[in-house]
Amino acid sequence: MSDDMTERDRRIDLQTREIAQEAKLDTDLESMVPPRWRGSTVLVVSVILLAFAIMIASILF
C-alpha cells in the first residue's frame, strides 16, 4: 500500500512540475533582475509630482 502511495506522489509531483513549466512558474525568482526606470519614466513621474506640487501650492496661497 505504501508503495502505491509513493508512486502516486511521484506522479502528482511530475504533473505539478509539468504544469509549472507550461505556465512558466518554474523560474528562479531570486535570480531575476529588478526592473530599472528609464529616463522617460523618471521624466513623466517628475512632471506629475511637479504638477501636484503646483496644485497644492495654488490651493494654499
C-alpha positions in Angstrom: 0.0 0.0 0.0 2.8 2.4 0.9 4.5 1.7 -2.5 1.3 2.7 -4.3 1.2 5.9 -2.3 4.8 6.9 -3.1 4.2 6.1 -6.8 1.1 8.2 -6.7 3.0 11.1 -5.0 5.7 10.8 -7.7 3.1 11.1 -10.5 1.5 14.1 -8.8 4.9 15.8 -8.4 5.7 15.2 -12.1 2.3 16.5 -13.1 2.8 19.6 -11.0 6.2 20.3 -12.4 4.9 19.9 -16.0 2.1 22.4 -15.2 4.5 24.8 -13.7 6.8 24.6 -16.7 3.9 25.2 -19.1 2.8 28.3 -17.0 6.4 29.4 -16.8 6.2 29.4 -13.0 9.3 27.3 -12.6 11.8 30.2 -12.9 14.0 31.1 -10.0 12.6 34.4 -8.7 15.7 35.3 -6.8 17.8 35.4 -9.9 15.5 37.9 -11.6 16.9 41.4 -12.0 14.5 44.1 -10.7 13.2 46.5 -13.4 15.1 49.7 -14.0 13.5 53.0 -14.5 14.1 54.5 -18.0 14.7 58.2 -18.4 11.2 58.8 -19.9 9.6 57.2 -16.9 11.6 59.4 -14.5 10.6 62.4 -16.6 6.9 61.6 -16.6 6.9 60.9 -12.8 8.7 64.2 -12.1 6.3 66.2 -14.2 3.3 64.6 -12.4 4.8 65.3 -9.0 5.6 68.9 -10.1 2.0 69.4 -11.2 0.7 68.1 -7.9 3.1 70.4 -6.0 1.9 73.4 -8.1 -1.8 72.5 -7.5 -1.2 72.2 -3.7 0.7 75.4 -3.6 -2.0 77.3 -5.5 -4.6 76.0 -3.1 -2.6 77.1 0.0 -1.7 80.6 -1.3 
